[in-house]
């Protein structure tokens, strides 16, 4: 394997590993406000168990992942199984099968109500172009990393169109598409060799393109929201991000917050995960997004190996074959006339 291919694989693995590690770090604190996190954990500095009877993470233990990682891997598998046009029905079936499995495991981290309604509508015969026209939450952005790995960044319109395909069933709105497009572009540019700072301009352009697609619902200027979060992070703190940008499940809050977290962390994926774990509210998703971007821009080699081994082993993850498959899809697209 040549140097460029080795770097690409390291960056692709960094993105997928980042989703899992950021998710696992934020799992114990997800949905909790900042004061409740302090009361329960002091400050999260490692992979820790959730407090007893956590409203969402009950039944999980330190290092375990949630829906963010599991849905990301489902999307990666779908892209590899159907490399042509995006298969909306297969995607819906896969997500509903995942939720049945989650219920069987006795866990509480289920599909959000908007996603569930959209999937049920699709299976009832409503066209995929209509089912996701109310979804503005961050479910699309949290799982979009495989699209960024599989799609080269040189044609932003094509990348954003592929993002929109993956959003269509559940999150077919300008807010969700533009936020997911920004994340996917950072991942794609990172795999190509860019650092996080160098990827920001491309991410903002992708967000602007994404805002022209989907239903005109929710935030119209995601690029502006991301730019505002980065400005806060340049001179402020995680407290400032939480208070001025927000950390809820709304894409307009959590996705810009994730960009700010990466900047606060200096691009270091482990530091980004720790900042996200303590920031409050949707900590696991902010962590998954932030660490995916940081991992894509720094590579697997930037992660603490013992933490990665723990998360990978505990969750029985097999990320290498997925990363290699997504990169093969990327290479095929680069070679296409």
VMD Tcl script that draws the C-alpha trace (Angstrom):
set ca {
  {0.00 0.00 0.00}
  {1.40 3.39 -1.01}
  {1.75 6.37 1.31}
  {-1.41 8.07 0.01}
  {-3.51 4.92 0.41}
  {-2.11 4.34 3.90}
  {-3.00 7.90 4.88}
  {-6.51 7.54 3.48}
  {-7.11 4.34 5.43}
  {-5.77 5.93 8.62}
  {-8.09 8.92 8.13}
  {-11.13 6.76 7.24}
  {-10.54 4.64 10.32}
  {-10.11 7.85 12.29}
  {-13.55 9.04 11.21}
  {-15.35 5.78 12.06}
  {-13.42 5.35 15.30}
  {-14.21 8.95 16.18}
  {-17.93 8.30 15.91}
  {-17.64 5.35 18.30}
  {-15.26 6.94 20.81}
  {-17.09 10.27 20.96}
  {-20.39 8.43 21.30}
  {-19.05 6.22 24.13}
  {-17.58 9.17 26.01}
  {-20.84 11.09 25.80}
  {-23.11 8.12 26.53}
  {-23.15 8.53 30.35}
  {-24.06 12.22 30.18}
  {-26.47 12.28 27.23}
  {-29.70 14.26 27.85}
  {-28.36 15.62 31.18}
  {-27.94 19.37 31.74}
  {-24.48 20.58 32.66}
  {-25.23 20.95 36.37}
  {-26.55 17.37 36.51}
  {-23.39 16.11 34.82}
  {-21.27 17.87 37.44}
  {-23.43 16.48 40.25}
  {-23.27 12.93 38.87}
  {-19.69 12.69 37.62}
  {-17.77 15.78 38.65}
  {-15.98 16.06 35.34}
  {-15.90 13.18 32.86}
  {-12.25 12.44 32.05}
  {-12.54 8.86 30.79}
  {-14.99 6.20 29.69}
  {-17.35 5.85 32.65}
  {-20.53 4.03 33.65}
  {-23.81 5.94 33.48}
  {-25.47 6.81 36.77}
  {-28.04 4.35 38.06}
  {-31.35 4.52 36.21}
  {-30.09 6.98 33.64}
  {-33.12 8.07 31.55}
  {-31.58 6.80 28.29}
  {-28.30 5.00 29.01}
  {-29.61 2.64 31.70}
  {-28.31 -0.87 30.99}
  {-25.10 0.29 29.32}
  {-21.64 0.28 30.83}
  {-18.47 2.31 30.41}
  {-17.24 2.28 26.82}
  {-20.46 1.11 25.21}
  {-21.84 2.97 22.18}
  {-25.37 4.11 21.37}
  {-27.57 4.74 18.35}
  {-25.06 7.21 16.87}
  {-22.46 4.52 16.20}
  {-24.87 1.72 15.41}
  {-26.77 3.75 12.81}
  {-23.50 4.99 11.29}
  {-22.39 1.41 10.75}
  {-25.79 0.46 9.34}
  {-25.47 3.28 6.81}
  {-21.92 2.20 5.92}
  {-23.12 -1.34 5.33}
  {-25.99 -0.14 3.14}
  {-23.66 1.99 1.01}
  {-21.47 -1.05 0.41}
  {-24.39 -3.37 -0.37}
  {-26.08 -0.93 -2.75}
  {-23.31 1.19 -4.29}
  {-25.54 2.61 -7.01}
  {-28.65 4.66 -6.26}
  {-29.52 5.02 -2.59}
  {-32.11 2.37 -1.61}
  {-34.71 4.16 0.53}
  {-36.70 1.02 1.30}
  {-33.61 -0.93 2.35}
  {-32.57 1.97 4.59}
  {-35.99 2.09 6.24}
  {-36.01 -1.67 6.74}
  {-32.51 -1.57 8.25}
  {-33.37 1.19 10.73}
  {-36.60 -0.48 11.83}
  {-34.79 -3.81 12.25}
  {-32.17 -2.02 14.34}
  {-34.85 -0.59 16.62}
  {-36.45 -4.02 17.09}
  {-33.03 -5.32 18.14}
  {-32.54 -2.44 20.57}
  {-35.91 -3.21 22.17}
  {-34.98 -6.89 22.41}
  {-31.82 -5.90 24.26}
  {-33.91 -3.99 26.78}
  {-32.30 -0.63 25.95}
  {-33.95 2.79 25.76}
  {-32.03 4.54 22.97}
  {-34.66 4.15 20.25}
  {-35.50 5.98 17.05}
  {-36.72 9.51 17.57}
  {-40.44 10.10 17.02}
  {-39.92 12.03 13.78}
  {-37.72 9.29 12.32}
  {-40.14 6.58 13.38}
  {-43.09 8.40 11.83}
  {-41.13 8.94 8.60}
  {-40.11 5.29 8.34}
  {-43.61 4.03 9.08}
  {-44.99 6.40 6.45}
  {-42.52 5.15 3.85}
  {-43.49 1.54 4.50}
  {-47.16 2.54 4.26}
  {-46.59 3.83 0.73}
  {-45.82 7.52 1.21}
  {-43.08 8.56 -1.26}
  {-39.59 8.93 0.19}
  {-39.52 12.50 -1.09}
  {-42.30 13.34 1.40}
  {-41.59 11.27 4.51}
  {-38.71 13.32 5.92}
  {-39.97 16.84 5.25}
  {-40.26 17.70 8.95}
  {-37.00 16.23 10.25}
  {-34.61 18.93 11.46}
  {-32.85 17.08 14.28}
  {-29.26 15.83 14.18}
  {-29.91 12.19 13.32}
  {-28.70 12.74 9.76}
  {-25.48 14.50 10.73}
  {-24.61 11.99 13.46}
  {-24.42 9.08 11.00}
  {-23.19 10.80 7.82}
  {-19.45 10.02 8.13}
  {-19.60 6.99 5.76}
  {-20.89 9.24 2.97}
  {-17.93 11.57 3.50}
  {-15.48 8.65 3.43}
  {-17.03 7.18 0.28}
  {-17.27 10.44 -1.66}
  {-14.30 12.53 -2.86}
  {-14.49 16.26 -2.09}
  {-13.53 17.67 -5.49}
  {-17.15 17.97 -6.69}
  {-19.07 19.51 -3.77}
  {-22.41 19.36 -5.58}
  {-22.09 15.61 -5.98}
  {-21.08 15.12 -2.35}
  {-24.00 17.22 -1.11}
  {-26.39 15.34 -3.41}
  {-25.26 12.06 -1.86}
  {-25.74 13.51 1.59}
  {-29.25 14.55 0.60}
  {-29.99 10.99 -0.57}
  {-29.02 9.64 2.83}
  {-31.18 12.30 4.54}
  {-34.21 11.91 2.30}
  {-36.29 9.36 4.18}
  {-36.07 10.87 7.68}
  {-34.42 14.32 7.48}
  {-35.33 15.87 4.14}
  {-35.09 19.50 5.27}
  {-32.63 22.25 4.53}
  {-31.54 22.38 8.18}
  {-30.71 18.67 8.39}
  {-29.19 18.38 4.92}
  {-27.00 21.46 5.26}
  {-25.69 20.39 8.66}
  {-24.98 16.85 7.50}
  {-23.33 18.18 4.33}
  {-20.93 20.31 6.39}
  {-19.90 17.31 8.49}
  {-19.54 15.02 5.46}
  {-17.34 17.56 3.69}
  {-14.97 17.83 6.66}
  {-14.72 14.02 6.71}
  {-14.15 13.84 2.96}
  {-11.50 16.56 3.00}
  {-9.87 14.96 6.02}
  {-9.60 11.61 4.26}
  {-8.02 13.49 1.35}
  {-5.35 14.84 3.71}
  {-6.71 18.16 4.99}
  {-6.48 19.32 8.58}
  {-9.57 20.61 10.35}
  {-8.77 24.30 9.89}
  {-8.21 23.77 6.17}
  {-11.51 21.89 5.85}
  {-13.70 24.62 7.35}
  {-14.14 26.67 4.15}
  {-15.27 23.59 2.23}
  {-17.67 22.67 5.02}
  {-19.26 26.12 4.94}
  {-19.68 25.93 1.16}
  {-21.25 22.48 1.49}
  {-23.65 23.79 4.12}
  {-24.71 26.56 1.75}
  {-25.36 24.02 -1.01}
  {-27.25 21.76 1.38}
  {-29.52 24.64 2.37}
  {-30.86 24.72 -1.20}
  {-32.12 21.13 -0.96}
  {-34.99 19.51 0.88}
  {-38.04 21.14 2.39}
  {-37.53 24.82 3.33}
  {-37.92 23.99 7.01}
  {-35.75 25.03 9.95}
  {-32.46 26.92 9.91}
  {-31.81 28.66 6.59}
  {-28.21 29.65 7.32}
  {-26.38 26.67 8.81}
  {-23.11 28.03 7.45}
  {-23.68 31.17 9.48}
  {-24.45 29.13 12.59}
  {-21.24 27.10 12.17}
  {-19.25 30.27 11.60}
  {-20.74 31.76 14.79}
  {-19.82 28.67 16.81}
  {-16.26 28.76 15.54}
  {-16.01 32.42 16.49}
  {-17.20 31.62 20.03}
  {-14.63 28.81 20.27}
  {-11.78 31.03 19.10}
  {-11.89 33.13 22.27}
  {-14.40 31.38 24.53}
  {-14.97 28.09 26.31}
  {-17.26 25.08 26.24}
  {-19.52 26.97 28.65}
  {-19.78 29.76 26.11}
  {-20.59 27.31 23.32}
  {-23.34 25.72 25.39}
  {-24.91 29.03 26.40}
  {-24.55 30.94 23.13}
  {-24.92 28.20 20.50}
  {-26.83 25.44 22.32}
  {-26.37 21.69 22.62}
  {-29.83 20.24 21.97}
  {-30.82 17.63 19.39}
  {-31.69 20.42 16.96}
  {-29.19 20.39 14.09}
  {-28.86 24.18 14.28}
  {-27.42 23.81 17.79}
  {-25.56 20.51 18.11}
  {-23.81 20.51 14.73}
  {-22.31 24.00 15.06}
  {-21.44 23.11 18.66}
  {-19.53 20.07 17.39}
  {-17.48 22.30 15.07}
  {-16.72 24.57 18.01}
  {-15.71 21.59 20.13}
  {-13.15 20.44 17.56}
  {-11.65 23.93 17.47}
  {-11.54 24.09 21.28}
  {-9.77 20.72 21.27}
  {-7.13 21.89 18.81}
  {-8.25 19.12 16.45}
  {-7.39 16.37 18.95}
  {-10.14 13.70 18.83}
  {-9.79 12.47 22.42}
  {-9.88 16.02 23.80}
  {-12.88 16.76 21.59}
  {-14.70 13.76 23.01}
  {-14.03 14.84 26.58}
  {-15.20 18.40 25.92}
  {-18.37 17.07 24.32}
  {-19.02 14.63 27.17}
  {-19.16 17.52 29.64}
  {-20.93 20.11 27.49}
  {-24.48 19.02 28.37}
  {-27.64 17.77 26.67}
  {-26.94 15.79 23.47}
  {-23.41 14.93 24.52}
  {-23.09 11.59 22.74}
  {-24.12 12.97 19.37}
  {-22.00 16.10 19.69}
  {-19.11 13.82 20.66}
  {-19.72 11.44 17.77}
  {-19.83 14.28 15.22}
  {-16.89 16.19 16.67}
  {-14.66 13.13 17.00}
  {-15.59 11.90 13.52}
  {-14.42 15.21 12.06}
  {-11.31 15.36 14.25}
  {-10.52 11.73 13.50}
  {-10.88 12.21 9.76}
  {-8.53 15.19 9.91}
  {-5.89 13.56 12.12}
  {-6.22 9.82 11.58}
  {-6.55 6.78 13.81}
  {-2.96 7.28 14.91}
  {-4.04 10.41 16.83}
  {-6.28 8.43 19.20}
  {-5.13 6.87 22.48}
  {-4.73 3.24 21.45}
  {-5.86 1.74 24.76}
  {-9.16 3.69 24.67}
  {-9.82 2.63 21.08}
  {-9.08 -1.00 21.91}
  {-11.50 -0.88 24.83}
  {-14.38 0.57 22.80}
  {-13.76 -1.65 19.78}
  {-13.50 -4.82 21.86}
  {-16.43 -4.09 24.17}
  {-18.77 -3.30 21.26}
  {-17.44 -5.99 18.92}
  {-16.73 -3.43 16.21}
  {-15.10 -4.37 12.93}
  {-14.23 -1.03 11.40}
  {-11.34 -2.04 9.11}
  {-13.42 -3.84 6.45}
  {-15.97 -1.00 6.41}
  {-13.27 1.64 6.00}
  {-11.61 -0.33 3.22}
  {-14.93 -0.89 1.44}
  {-15.92 2.77 1.64}
  {-12.50 3.80 0.31}
  {-12.89 1.35 -2.59}
  {-16.22 3.03 -3.38}
  {-14.48 6.41 -3.20}
  {-11.76 5.25 -5.57}
  {-14.33 3.97 -8.04}
  {-16.10 7.32 -7.98}
  {-12.81 9.18 -8.46}
  {-12.03 7.00 -11.48}
  {-15.48 7.38 -13.05}
  {-15.58 9.62 -16.15}
}
mol new
graphics top color blue
foreach p $ca { graphics top sphere $p radius 0.5 }
foreach p [lrange $ca 0 end-1] q [lrange $ca 1 end] { graphics top cylinder $p $q radius 0.2 }
display resetview
